[in-house]
Amino acid sequence: EVVECYYTTGQYDLLIKVFARNNKDLLHIIHNKLQPIGLSRTETLVSFKEAFRKKLPINVSK
């Protein structure tokens, strides 16, 4: 499933984070959920393990 989506600058327009059970599920998400909404090209990166996560006390709602 798609869990996060960000507009980006540079070479790519979007960064879309998905959770997939396996490679077959990942292909299903790309072909049946992302391509039908108009994505013309994708580049897939697989994360094996989170190195670290840091939360910052920043208030961005101003």
C-alpha positions as CSV (number, residue, x, y, z in Angstrom):
1,E,0.0,0.0,0.0
2,V,1.0,3.6,-0.5
3,V,1.8,5.0,2.9
4,E,3.6,8.4,2.1
5,C,3.9,10.7,-0.9
6,Y,6.0,13.8,-1.3
7,Y,6.5,16.4,-4.0
8,T,10.2,16.8,-4.7
9,T,12.6,19.1,-6.5
10,G,15.2,17.9,-9.0
11,Q,15.1,14.9,-11.3
12,Y,12.0,13.4,-9.8
13,D,8.5,14.9,-9.2
14,L,7.3,12.6,-6.5
15,L,8.7,10.3,-3.8
16,I,6.2,7.6,-3.0
17,K,6.7,5.3,-0.1
18,V,5.0,1.9,-0.2
19,F,4.8,-1.2,1.9
20,A,4.7,-4.4,0.0
21,R,4.6,-8.0,1.2
22,N,6.9,-9.3,-1.5
23,N,8.1,-8.6,-5.1
24,K,4.8,-9.7,-6.6
25,D,2.9,-7.4,-4.4
26,L,5.3,-4.5,-5.2
27,L,4.7,-5.1,-9.0
28,H,0.9,-5.1,-8.3
29,I,1.2,-1.8,-6.6
30,I,3.3,-0.2,-9.3
31,H,1.2,-1.6,-12.3
32,N,-2.3,-1.4,-10.8
33,K,-2.2,1.6,-8.4
34,L,0.5,3.9,-9.6
35,Q,0.6,3.6,-13.4
36,P,-3.2,4.1,-13.8
37,I,-3.0,7.6,-12.2
38,G,-0.5,8.7,-14.9
39,L,3.0,7.9,-13.7
40,S,5.0,7.4,-16.8
41,R,8.2,6.2,-15.2
42,T,9.3,4.7,-11.9
43,E,12.5,4.0,-10.1
44,T,12.3,1.5,-7.3
45,L,14.6,1.5,-4.3
46,V,14.2,-1.2,-1.6
47,S,15.0,-0.5,2.0
48,F,16.4,-3.4,3.9
49,K,16.8,-1.8,7.3
50,E,16.2,1.5,8.9
51,A,19.6,3.0,10.0
52,F,18.1,5.6,12.4
53,R,15.1,7.9,12.9
54,K,15.3,11.3,14.6
55,K,12.3,13.4,15.4
56,L,12.8,17.1,15.7
57,P,10.7,19.5,17.8
58,I,9.8,21.8,14.9
59,N,6.4,23.4,14.6
60,V,5.6,23.8,10.9
61,S,2.0,24.8,11.3
62,K,2.7,28.6,11.5
